[in-house]
């Protein structure tokens, strides 16, 4: 089947664009988050296409006065990957790799229009490849970009402007678990384990990007710490070495009380970045781990739903509530410079992790 994408020189296989290799778990996703410099108005969106499930879904969620307001939408993809609209949620690529707009037409009182303009070109992270025994669990490419944000968000008639706003967007594609769970699990069965921290952060004149995946012993299997000066090209990231991302966990939880990065620059100078969380955003609000609106699930030809909940009333150790983004004040210190910033510390820790003292599936810090 030929689709709109086939008229562009973007093919990656001998197949038409409608087909993406053979793995049913192939996905292609946009992620956005935005907030004001004082930390107010945190919101996020996600838009995913699942070619071999023939499904597209999108989500938007904003925190107001301690309540997280969400719009979830899903539709039949119809094999057309160039239609970036799901119900009231749409994406417009204004300038590839630099400017993208996220629009939410009014649905039960929630609407928004936010434009994300890159402070620099995106930075590509190392390819994420992970197996569970013989089975491929993840094989993903992703780029990340810190942005200046403009626009507005309205909830139940109360509009908040985002002029002078900050945010982050990413694009990822490849293979990861989506849709219905596999009926036959990988054997021998073991306790699930996934340790993920991600901290794109804004500082004056530059952005910091830091992430790590670790196994249960604390050994990293994917990590990167980099700086991008404003206006930098995608190959001009300043990669830091000997980077160690550490977390002080809240008692009884798997959410951070504080976080720190220690690393070395190309001249051998030591740098330390610390984060102090000031607000919590539940990632289930944009579909991640949601029990009813998980990514790639079949909801029919078109389904749209509003959802509202209070993050501070949720059990933080239930599996759908482990995955969060903490908006955080940041501080960078080195021998010859220091500055304050703001960013996010995304956290998803499932299963054992020796350095953290976690031994079960979802036990909290002792």
C-alpha positions in Angstrom: 0.0 0.0 0.0 1.4 3.4 -1.0 0.8 6.3 1.4 1.7 10.1 1.5 5.2 9.3 2.9 6.1 7.4 -0.3 6.3 10.6 -2.2 9.2 11.8 0.0 12.8 10.4 -0.2 12.6 8.9 3.4 12.5 5.2 2.8 14.6 3.0 5.1 13.8 -0.4 3.7 12.8 -1.8 0.3 9.2 -1.7 1.5 6.7 1.2 1.2 6.7 3.6 4.2 3.6 1.9 5.6 5.8 -1.0 6.6 8.7 -0.8 9.2 10.7 -4.0 9.1 8.9 -7.0 10.6 8.8 -6.5 14.4 5.2 -5.9 15.6 6.6 -3.7 18.5 8.0 -1.0 16.1 7.0 2.5 17.2 7.7 6.1 16.2 7.0 8.8 18.9 7.1 12.5 19.8 7.4 13.7 23.4 7.1 17.3 24.7 7.2 19.0 28.0 6.9 22.7 28.9 6.9 24.9 31.9 7.5 28.5 32.9 10.9 29.7 34.3 9.4 29.8 37.9 8.4 26.2 37.6 4.7 26.7 37.2 2.4 25.4 34.4 4.1 22.0 33.9 2.6 20.1 31.0 3.6 17.3 28.7 2.4 15.6 25.5 3.1 12.4 23.6 2.2 11.2 20.1 2.9 7.7 19.0 2.5 5.7 15.7 2.6 1.9 15.7 2.7 0.8 12.1 2.3 -2.9 12.5 -0.5 -2.5 15.1 -2.2 0.0 12.7 -2.8 2.3 15.7 -1.9 5.9 16.5 -2.4 7.5 19.9 -1.8 10.9 21.6 -1.9 12.3 25.1 -1.7 15.7 26.7 -1.6 16.5 30.5 -1.1 19.6 32.6 -0.8 20.2 36.3 -2.9 22.9 37.8 -3.3 23.6 41.6 -2.2 20.0 42.5 -4.5 18.3 39.9 -3.2 16.6 36.8 -5.7 17.1 33.9 -5.3 14.8 30.9 -6.6 14.1 27.5 -6.1 10.7 26.0 -6.9 9.9 22.3 -6.5 6.8 20.1 -7.5 6.0 16.5 -7.1 3.5 13.7 -3.9 4.5 11.9 -5.1 3.4 8.5 -1.5 2.7 7.6 -1.0 6.5 6.9 2.0 7.6 9.0 2.0 11.2 7.7 -1.3 12.2 9.3 -0.2 13.7 12.6 -3.6 14.1 14.1 -5.4 11.9 16.7 -8.8 13.3 17.8 -8.2 16.8 19.2 -4.4 16.4 19.4 -2.1 17.3 16.4 1.5 18.1 15.6 2.8 20.5 13.0 6.5 20.3 11.9 7.2 24.0 11.2 11.0 23.7 10.6 12.4 20.1 10.8 14.8 19.6 13.7 14.1 23.1 15.0 10.5 24.2 15.4 7.4 22.0 16.1 3.9 23.0 17.3 1.7 20.9 19.5 -2.1 21.8 19.3 -4.9 20.5 21.4 -8.4 21.5 20.1 -10.9 21.9 22.9 -12.0 18.6 24.5 -14.2 18.9 27.6 -12.5 22.1 28.6 -8.8 21.3 27.9 -7.1 23.0 24.9 -3.6 24.3 24.1 -1.3 25.6 21.4 2.5 25.4 22.2 5.4 26.0 19.9 8.8 24.4 20.7 11.8 26.2 19.2 15.2 24.5 19.7 17.9 26.3 21.6 20.3 24.3 19.5 19.9 21.5 17.0 19.0 18.2 18.7 21.5 15.9 20.3 21.3 12.1 19.4 21.7 9.7 22.3 23.6 6.4 22.0 21.4 3.7 20.5 19.4 1.8 23.2 19.7 -2.0 22.6 18.7 -4.5 25.3 17.7 -8.1 25.3 15.8 -10.3 27.8 17.6 -13.6 27.2 17.3 -14.3 23.5 14.4 -11.8 23.0 14.9 -8.2 21.8 13.4 -5.9 24.4 14.6 -2.5 23.2 16.3 -1.3 20.0 15.7 2.5 19.9 17.2 5.6 18.5 16.4 8.9 20.1 17.2 12.6 19.9 16.6 15.2 22.5 16.3 19.0 22.2 15.8 21.7 24.9 13.5 24.4 23.6 12.1 27.8 24.2 8.3 27.5 24.4 5.6 30.0 23.4 1.8 29.7 23.4 -0.9 28.9 25.9 -2.8 26.2 27.8 -6.4 26.5 28.9 -8.2 24.3 31.5 -11.9 24.8 32.2 -11.8 28.4 31.0 -8.6 29.4 32.8 -5.9 30.2 30.2 -2.2 30.4 31.1 0.3 32.0 28.7 3.7 30.4 28.1 5.6 33.3 26.6 9.2 33.0 27.8 8.5 29.3 28.6 11.1 26.5 28.6 10.8 22.8 27.7 12.2 19.7 26.1 11.1 17.6 23.3 12.4 14.2 22.0 11.8 11.9 19.1 12.3 8.2 19.4 11.7 5.3 17.1 12.5 1.6 17.0 11.4 -1.4 19.1 10.1 -1.4 22.6 7.1 -3.2 24.3 3.8 -1.7 23.0 0.2 -2.7 22.9 -1.0 -6.0 24.3 1.6 -8.0 26.3 3.2 -11.0 24.6 1.1 -14.1 25.3 4.3 -16.2 25.7 6.9 -14.6 28.0 10.6 -15.0 27.6 11.9 -18.0 29.6 13.3 -18.7 32.1 11.1 -16.0 33.7 12.9 -13.5 35.9 11.8 -10.5 37.8 11.4 -7.4 35.6 14.3 -4.9 36.0 14.6 -1.4 34.5 16.5 1.5 35.9 16.2 4.8 34.0 17.1 8.4 34.9 17.0 11.3 32.3 17.7 14.9 33.1 17.5 17.5 30.3 18.2 20.8 32.0 18.3 24.5 31.1 21.2 26.7 32.1 22.1 30.2 30.8 23.5 30.0 27.3 23.6 26.2 27.2 21.7 22.9 27.9 22.8 19.9 29.8 21.7 16.4 28.8 22.3 13.4 31.1 20.8 10.0 31.2 21.6 6.5 32.4 20.2 2.9 32.2 21.7 0.5 34.8 21.3 -3.2 35.4 20.5 -4.6 38.9 24.1 -4.4 40.0 24.3 -0.7 39.1 26.4 -1.3 36.0 25.4 1.2 33.2 24.4 -0.3 29.8 23.5 3.1 28.3 24.6 6.5 29.4 25.6 9.9 28.1 26.3 13.4 29.7 26.7 16.3 27.2 26.5 20.0 27.0 25.0 21.9 24.0 25.7 25.6 23.6 22.8 27.7 22.3 22.9 27.7 18.5 25.1 24.5 18.3 24.8 22.1 15.4 23.8 18.5 16.2 27.4 17.3 15.9 28.7 20.0 18.3 27.7 18.5 21.6 30.4 18.6 24.3 30.5 15.1 25.7 31.5 14.7 29.4 33.3 11.7 30.7 33.5 9.7 34.0 29.8 10.7 34.5 28.1 9.3 37.5 24.4 10.0 38.0 23.3 9.4 41.6 20.0 9.6 43.5 19.0 10.1 47.1 15.7 8.3 47.3 12.7 9.4 49.4 12.1 7.0 52.3 9.4 4.5 51.4 9.4 5.5 47.7 11.3 5.1 44.4 11.1 8.8 43.7 14.1 11.2 44.2 14.6 13.5 47.2 17.6 14.9 45.3 19.9 14.0 42.4 23.5 14.7 41.4 25.8 14.3 38.5 29.6 14.2 38.8 31.7 14.3 35.6 34.8 15.5 33.9 35.1 17.8 30.8 37.6 17.5 28.0 40.1 19.6 29.8 40.0 17.3 32.9 38.0 19.8 35.0 35.5 18.4 37.5 31.9 19.4 37.3 29.0 18.8 39.7 25.3 19.3 38.9 22.6 18.9 41.6 18.8 18.8 41.2 16.2 19.6 43.9 12.7 18.5 42.8 9.9 21.0 43.2 6.9 19.3 41.4 5.9 15.8 40.4 4.3 14.9 37.0 2.9 11.4 36.6 3.9 9.9 33.3 0.7 7.8 33.2 -0.9 11.1 32.3 0.6 10.8 28.8 0.1 7.1 28.5 3.3 5.6 30.0 2.3 2.6 32.0 -1.4 3.7 32.1 -3.6 0.7 33.0 -6.3 1.8 30.4 -4.5 4.1 28.0 -1.1 2.4 27.6 0.7 3.2 24.3 -0.4 1.2 21.3 -3.6 -0.3 22.8 -6.5 -0.8 20.5 -9.4 1.5 21.5 -11.5 1.4 18.3 -11.6 3.6 15.2 -11.5 6.7 17.5 -11.7 7.2 21.2 -11.1 10.3 23.3 -11.3 10.7 27.1 -10.5 13.3 29.7 -9.0 12.2 33.0 -8.2 14.1 36.2 -6.3 13.0 39.3 -4.2 14.3 42.2 -0.6 13.0 42.0 -0.2 13.5 45.8 -3.1 11.1 46.5 -1.7 8.2 44.5 0.2 5.3 46.0 3.8 6.0 44.8 4.8 2.3 44.9 2.0 1.0 42.6 3.6 0.1 39.2 1.6 2.6 37.1 2.9 5.4 39.5 6.6 4.6 39.5 7.3 6.5 36.3 7.5 10.2 37.0 9.1 13.4 35.8 10.2 15.7 38.7 10.5 19.3 37.7 13.7 20.4 39.5 15.8 23.4 40.4 19.4 22.8 39.2 22.8 24.0 40.3 26.0 23.6 38.2 29.4 24.1 39.9 32.9 23.8 38.7 36.3 25.2 39.7 35.8 28.4 37.6 32.1 28.8 37.1 28.7 28.2 38.7 25.1 28.8 37.6 21.5 28.1 38.4 19.0 26.3 36.1 15.8 24.3 35.9 15.0 21.0 34.2 13.4 17.6 34.8 14.6 14.4 36.3 12.7 11.6 34.8 12.7 8.4 36.9 11.5 4.8 36.2 13.0 2.2 38.5 11.4 -1.3 38.4 12.9 -4.4 40.1 16.1 -4.9 41.9 18.9 -2.2 42.0 21.7 -3.0 44.4 23.2 0.6 44.9 19.7 1.9 45.7 18.9 -1.0 48.1 15.9 -2.2 46.1 15.5 -5.9 46.1 11.9 -6.5 45.0 9.7 -5.4 42.1 8.5 -2.2 43.7 9.8 -1.9 47.3 10.6 1.6 48.5 13.8 2.9 50.2 14.1 1.5 53.6 
